[in-house]
Amino acid sequence: MVLVYIVCRDREEGRRIGRSLVDERLAACVNMFPIESIYWWQGQVVEDAEFVVVAKTRDENCAAVESHIKNMHSYEVPAIIRIPVAGAESHYLAWLEAETKPSGQD
């Protein structure tokens, strides 16, 4: 199991990407929340309101998840960060596997 941390422009983009990942069974679940970000972009420090999506999926699906996000994302350089899960409750892991398709199955 991995968490894929995705930063989006706004709630609408986050919801569109999150819903699509779940609809396509690339993620079993997504969590979404607003954030405030401070970052360097094109030689300037930017302060911005953004939106985070955390997708829960199989490690083997990460390449497909990343490709899917890049096809839908508005940012030139989207933040897509894979976070391995060191441990999770066994029933939760079984649910996650049941609700996501293995990589390569369409």
N, C-alpha and C positions, 0 to 999 in steps of 0.2 A: 504494500500500500504506500502511496505517496500523496502528498498534498501539492497541488500546483497553485502557486500564489501569482495572481494576475492583477495588475493595476490598470484600471480603465479610466477613460476621460470623464464619465459621469454614470449615474445610476442606470440610465437607459441602455448605454453600451454594455455595462456590466450584466444587466438582466438579459439582454439579447444573447451575449456570449455564454453566460451561465446556463440559460434555458436550452440553448442549442447543444451544449456539451451533455446535458442530462437527456434531452430528447434523442440524441444520437447514441446514447449509452456509452459515451466516452468517459463520463463521470457518473458515479452513483448519486452524488449530492454536491451542491455548492452552497457556500455561505457567502453572504455579501454584506459589506458595510462601508460607510463613507469614511474618508481619511483626509487629513491635511498633509501635504507633502512640501518639502523644501529640497530642491535639487539643482544641479548645474545642467543647463541646456543652452547650447550654442553660445558659450562664453559668458553667460549670465546666470545669476542665482534666481531661481523662480520659486515663488510660493503659490501653491495652487490647491484647490479642492479636487480630489479624485475619488475613485471608488474601487474597492478591492473585491475580487472574487477569489475564493479559495475552493478549488475543485478537488474532490476526493476520488482517486482512481487507482487502477493497477499500475505498477511500475512499467509493465510491458506496453501500456497504452500511451506513454508519455510522448513519443514521437508523433503519433496521430493527434494527440491533444494539442501539442505545440503547433503543428501545421494548421489545424482547425482554427485555433485562436488567431494566428497570423493572417489567415484569410479573412477574418471578420473584424480585426482590430483597426482602429483609426490612427494609432500612433506609428510613427516612422520606426521607432525602436521600443516596442512594447516590453514591459517587465514581465517576464514569464520565468518563474523560479520554481524548480522542483525541490521539494523538501521530503527526504525519506522519513518514513514513520518507523521508529525503532521498536515500538510495541503498540498493540491495540487489543482490545477485548476480542476474544475468538468469535463470538456470535456477530459482532460488528463486522469483522473481516469477512465472515461467510456471507453476510448480507451484501457487502460491497462487491464481492466477487460475483454474486448472483445477479446483481443489478448492472454490471458492466460487461460488455462483450469483450472477449479476448482480442488482442491486436490481430488484425488480418481477417476478422470475420465481419462480413457486411450483411 
